[in-house]
Structures are given as C-alpha cells and as structure tokens.
Amino acid sequence: MKKTVLREYAKLIVCSGVNVQKGQEVLVYAELDQPEFVKMVVEEAYRVGAKRVTVHWNYQPLEKIHIRGQSLKTLGGVEEWEKARQQFYVDNLPCRIHLVSEDPDGLRGVNLKKMAQGRQKRYPILKPYIDQRRNKEQWCIAAVPGVAWAKKIFPNLPKNRAVEKLWEAIISTSRVTDDPVAAWQEHNRDLKARCDYLNALGIAKLHYTADNGTDFTVGMIPQAQFCGGGEESTQGIFYNPNIPTEECFISPMRGEAEGIVYSTKPLSYNGQLIDNFSLRFAGGKVVEAHAEQNEELLKTMIAMDEGAAYLGECALVPQSSPIAQSGLLFYNTLFDENAACHLALGAGFADTIRGFQTMTLEECQALGINESMIHEDFMIGCDSMNIDAICTDGKVVPIFRNGNWAF
C-alpha cells in the first residue's frame, strides 16, 4: 500500500477518529503487525498537538503464555500500579486509539474457564474507573492487517499478497478517498438523517424475521434514541468511535426480548471463532444457546455475569453497505458488524438516552440500559431479513425489506 494513502488513513484516525485536541494525552493499542503504520499514527497525533503519545503493544502468543503460566489469583488481580494508571486516565481523559489486527483464531486452545474467571475477578476492581470515564473520553477503533488475519480471509494467496489485499479492503471500506475527512462528514450526515427518521416514528418494538428461522421481537426504551456515525463526548468534542461504521444503533429495554435469532456470520470472541449459532430469548434473557463451532465458548460468554445474557444493542445495517458489497467475510467484528444487522449481548450505551449528559449511569440503567462486563456484537442480518417497527400509536412501519432499508 502506498505510503501516501496510509498517511491519509493515519490522519483520518487521528483527526476524524479520536479528534485529538491540543495538549491531550493519547493512548495507542496495537498488535505487533504494522509498526510503521503505528509510527505514522503517533507522528500525526503529535502534529496536531498531542501532549504525549503512549503505545501499548499486544501479542496473542504471549497472552496465551500468561493465561497458562499465571495462577488464577495473579491472573485476576489488579496491582496498585494498575489502579494508579487507571486513576491517571480518569483524571486526564486521554484519547484511545485501538488498531485491531489480531488473528481470529489466535487464542485457540486457551483454558476458557480460567480466562473467564480472571476477567470476572478483575472487572469489579476496574469498573469504577471505567464508569468515571464513560462518555467523557474520545476513542476510536480502526484496523490494520495482520498476516494471520489476512491469510484467514485470503487463504489461497501468498502472505505478502494477502496482507496487501486486506490493506485494500480496509482502506476502501474506511472511506479513505482523496479527501477522507470530507467523505466522513457526508457519511455522518446520511447516518444522522436515517436516525432522525427512526426517532420520529415513536418505535415501541422491533420485529425481525428472516428465511433462516429468525423470528424475534425486542422492546425499546421510551427515552432512548437511534444514534449513528460520529458522537460528541460530554466534554463537547466530536469524534468517530468506529472506522468504518455503517450502523444506526440503539440500546433496547432490558428484559423485553422474545423469540429466536440465528447468526449469519462467525463471531470472534477472545481470539476464537463461534459459528453457526442460535439464541432463544424469553423475558429478555437468553434461555437457550446452540453453536456448531465453540458452543462451550458461547455459553461461557453468556454466563460472564448476570447482564451478559441480556441485550445491550440493536443495530441496523443494510446489505448495500460497502463492507457487505465487498463480498468478504472479515472474521472481525469491526467489519462484519458493519456488513449486517446485528445485536449485542451485554452492556448497553447510556449515551443513547436523551439527555444522558445530565444523568448518572445508574439513572440511565434504571430506565432500562443493560449493565454487564461484556459487550459482544453478533450478526443476524441477511438478504431475506425484514424488520418492522411497531410504534406507540399502533402503526406498523417497514424498516427493512430483503436486507435493505425500506425508506
């Protein structure tokens, strides 16, 4: 990939993604796959006035070794220096850039129970710090190619060619054009217009059906609204949390979901793939789960805490989206969730509540926002999906027909 194109992508992430402000701290999280691109991102952050940029490197093989080698007590512990670092993040609200490139199967064979128990022990300690930063900070998830990830998508190509093809797909679907900032401004306007239409309907429930057997109804929170594209932090800074993004999303009412949904793409969870699965809901909660691949992992995910079996998000994505039209299965949620309608198990988004800026997190949750240590998107959209809005005035309005917007 040409360096001039990669430089434009780095600028997009820094300027339109997290929208780094002069004097801000910046954190970059990345695997070891594209150090030259990470360098570009760091340079761009300093170019726009970042105070300091700190890069945290991740490496899946080391993660497996740590899980295997550490005791559960150590794995689930939070040291005092970690707490001090979390408090620093609360006090300074650094921008967070996540550059995903990990192998979709990179943690295959890990001790699932031990890994889950470690996360469960750490979460209550870290949660107060996370809650204090929620909706206040800018963050952006974007992608760069990793060799293992690229070979997963393009198994018949040599490594270098597979990586180049993945670069091309990332750049194209991320709208890195001659003027990517302008392209994203136009895209945000389109998503906002669709959200405005949905919010004007007064939707009480959404009813999903598809030829694969999906027949599912989910209730809406009266005070909630559809959101999409860029967001504004409570500090008044506009940013784009996902590059790419194609969704209009909302957090549904906890406890109001009935019926069955079938997955239409694999779910990458903790470095492993869950595929061909179904979830049955009753009283808003998953009461039955089956998967052809990694059913144990699926059930472990749903049992991470009490809220993990409830929904935190409903997202509408047309089959006409650039990612869907690419014809690629990315094996990565950032892309696959933007190729199809999806739901998410776990935590909901407080910022989908109108007026959330003047409310506490607990007040948003009291209205029906789900709380959990996880938020895991899974794809249910397909060419035969129809979605109807059941409105508060009794009208039934078509939202999707045959996988695409009905308006």
N, C-alpha and C positions, 0 to 999 in steps of 0.2 A: 504494500500500500504506500502511495506517495506520502512523503513527509509533510507536504503542504496540506494534504487532506487530513492527516492525523492531527496537524496543528490546529486546523479549524474545529475538529472534534474536541480537542482538549479545551479550546476557548469556549465552545458551546457548554461543556460540562461545568466549567468554572464560572462563566458569566451568566448563562441562562439556566443552568442546572442549579447549583447552590447559590449563585449570585453573591460571590464573595464581596464583602464590604471592606473598605479601607480600615486597617487596624485589627481585623478579625483573625483569630486562630483558625487553622484549617487542619482537619484530620483526613488522611487518605488511607483506606484499607484496600489491600491488593494481594493477590497471589503472586508467585514469582515468575509469571509467564511473560509479561511485557514491561520490563524495567525501563526501556527507552520511552514508552508512552507515559509511564508514571512520571518520569523526569519532565516530560512536556507539561503535564498537568501541574506539577509543582512550580515550574517556571511561569506558567500562566497565572497561577494564584499569586505569586509574588509580583507579577507585572501589574495586577490590578490593586495591589496594596496590602496583601495579607501580612499580618504581623509575623507569623511563624507557621510553617507547614510541617507536620509530623506524619511520617509514613509508617504504618503498621503492616508488616509483611505476614502473610499466612502461607501455610504449606501443608496440604492434606496428609501426606505421609507422616509428618511429624505429629499431626493431630491424632492419628491412629496410634502412634507410639505412646503418646501421653495418656490416652484413654486406657491402653493396655497396661502401662507401667505404673500409673499412679493409683494409690488406694482410693476408695470411694470418698473417704474423709477429705483427702487432699484435693481430689477432683471437684468436690462440691464446696470447697472452702473459698472464702474471699479474704485475701490478706489485707492488712491495714494500708499498705501502699496502694492497693487497688481501690480501696474506699477513698483514699486521698485524691487519686486521679479522677474518680467519678465526681467528687465534690468540686474539683477544678473545672470539670466540664459543666457542672451546674452553674458555677459562678461566672464562667466565661462564654458559655454557649458557642463553642466552635462549630464551624461548618463541617459536615461529614460527607465525604465522597467515598462511595463503595464501588470499586471496579471489579465486577464479578467475572471469573474465567474458570472456575473450578471444574474438575472432572465430575460429570453427573454420577459416576459410579465410584468416586474416589474414596469413599469410606465403606465400601463393601467389605463385609466380614467383621466389622467392628462389633463389640459387645453392646447390643442395643439397650439392654436393661441398665447397664452401668452408665452409659452415656446419658440416658434419660434421667436416671436418678441424680447424676451430677448436676445437670441443668436444673432439676427441681429443687435441689438444695441451695444453689446459688441465687436463684431468681428472687426469693423473698428478701434477700440482703440487697440485691441490686435494684429492686423495684422502686424504692423511694427516690433514688437518684434519677431513674428513668422518668418517673412521673413528674419530677420537678422540671425536666427539660421538655416534656411533651408539648408540642405545638409552638414552642418558643424558638427552636433552632431550625436552620436550613440544612437539608440533606438531599443527596441525590444518589441514586443507584444507576450505574451505567455498566457497559460491558466491554471487555477486550478478549481476544481469542486466547485460549489455552490449547496446547497440542492435543491433549486427551479429549477435550471437549470438541475440538474441530474434527478429530478422527471419528468421534461418535456420530456426528452429523454427516460427514463425508467419508465413510469407511473405505471407499474404493480409490481414494486419492492419496498420493504421497503426502507426508506430513506438511511440507512447506506449502504445497498447493492447497491442502485442506485449510491451513491457517489463513492463507490469502483469501480463499472463498468465504471464510467466516468473517474476515475483516470486511469484505464487500457487502455481506448481508447486514452486518452491524451498522455500517456507515449508511447504507441505503435506508433501512428501516428507522434509523435515528434522525432522518431528515437532515443529513449533513450535505447541504446543497451549496451553491455559490454564495448564498447568504443564509446560513443556518439560523441565525438569530431571527431574521425576518420570517423564515419558514415556520419557526416555532411560534412566533406571535400570531400568525394566521391560523395555525393549528389550534392554538389555545382559544382563539375566537370561535372557531367551529364547535369545539367541545363545550364551551360555555353556552352557546346558543342551544345546543341539544339539552343540556342540563336545565336551562331556563324553561324550555318547553315541558320537560318531565315534571319539574317542580310546580308548574302552573296547573297540572292536572288534578292535584289533590289525591295522590295514589294511596290507597289503604292496603292493597295487597298486590303482589305479582304472581301470576300463574304461568309456569313453564311447562311445555310439552315438547316431545321430540319422538321420532320414529324408533329410537333405540330403547324406549320404555320410560324415559324421564317424564314424570308427572308430579309436579311439585308446586306448592303454594307457600309463600313467605309473607309475613306481615311487616308493615312499615311503621316506624316511629313517627307520630304526627308532627313532631318538631324537627325531624330530620330533612335533609335536602340532598339531592344528587350533586356531586362535585366531579370535576374532571380537569385534566391538564395542570396548569400552574396553581400554586397555593400562596397564601400570604401568612407569614408567621405572625404571632402576637406582637412581635417587635416591628411589624409593618413592612417586612421585606418580602418581595415576591420572588418565588423560586419554583423550579420544576423538579419534583422529587423522583420522577422516573423518566429516564431516557432510554428507550422510547416509551410512549404511552398512547393508548387508543381508547381508553375506557371512560365511561360515565358510571360512577360508583356511589353507593350509599350504604350506610350501616343499618341493618334491619332490626326489628324489635326482637330482643332476646325472648325466647320461649314461644315464638309464633312461626313455626315451620312444620309442614306436614307433607309426607309423600316420599318419593324415591327419585334420586338423581344418579345418572351414570356418567362416569368420566369419559372424556373424548380425547385426552392426551395424558401421557405419563406425568406424574408428579415427582419432582426431585426434592427429596426431604432428607436433610442431614447426610448428603453425599451418597444417597441411594435412590433408586427409582421404584416408585409404586405405580403399577399399571393395571389397566382394565379392572377398575373397581367401581363399586356402587355403595351408596349410603342411603339408608332409610331413616327418615326423621319422624318423630312423634312428640308432640308437646314442645317443639322447638329443638329437640335434642336428638343426636344420632343414637338410634337404638339398635341398628344392625349395620355391619360393615363387612364387605367381602372384597377380595382382590385376587386376581390371578397371579400377580407378582408382588411379593413382600406384604402379604396380608398382616403378618405379625407387626411389621413396622407401622402399617396404617393404624392398627389398633393401639399400638404404643403411643402414637401421636395423639390420637383421640382421647387417651387417658392421661395426658400430661398434667392436667389439672381439671377442676370442675368445669371451667368455662371452655375447655378445648373441644367439647362435644357440641357446642352451640355455635351459631353463625355470627361472624363479625363483619361480613361484607357481601353485597350483591353487586356485581359489575357487569355492565352491558357493553359488549364489543362485537361489531359486525364482522361477518365473514369477508366483507370487502376491504378490511383493514390491510395495509401494506404487508404486515407480517403474515397474515393468513394467505394473501395473494402470492407471497414468495414461494409457497408450497413446501417450506421447510419445517420440520419438527426440530425445535432447538434443544429440547431436553433441559430447558432452563426457564424457570417461572417468569423472569422479567420479560422474556419474549413470548412464550407460549400463552401467558395470561392475556397478552395483547393481541392474540390471534383468535380468541374465542370468548364468549360469555363465561364468566366464572363466579364461583362462590369462595368464601374463605372461612375456614374454621378458626375460632379463637377470638382474639381481641378485636373490638370494633374501633371506629375512629370517632373520637369526641368532636373533632372539628367538622363532622357532618351535621352537627346540631346547630340550628340557627341561634346566633347569639352566644356560642360557646366561649367566646373571649371573656365574658363576664361571669362565667360559671366555673365551679370547681369540677374536677374529674368525677368526683363522687356524685355530683348533681347530674352530670351527663349520663352516668351509669344508672342512676335512679330512673331516668326516662326510658331506659331500655338498651343502652350501649353495653355490649358484652365485654367482660373482663377476662383475660387469660394471659399466660406467659407465652403463648404461641399466636401466630397469625399466618396461616398457611393457605395459599390460594390453590384451587384445583379447577380444572377446565371442564365445562359441561356443554359448551356451545358446539353446534354442528349445522350442516346445511338444512336440516329439517326442523330446526328449533323455532317454535312460535312462543311469544311471550305476550300476555295480555295484562293490562293494568286494570284492576278493579278499584274504582275510585270511590271516594267518600260519599258522592252523590248517587252511587249505584250504577253509574255508567261503566261499560267495559270498553276500553280503548286499546286497539292493537299497537304494541310497541315494536315487536319483531315479527317478521314473517319470513319463513325459509332462511333463517340465519342472518337476516339483514334488517336494518331499520325499516319500520313501517311508516315513517314520516320523514 
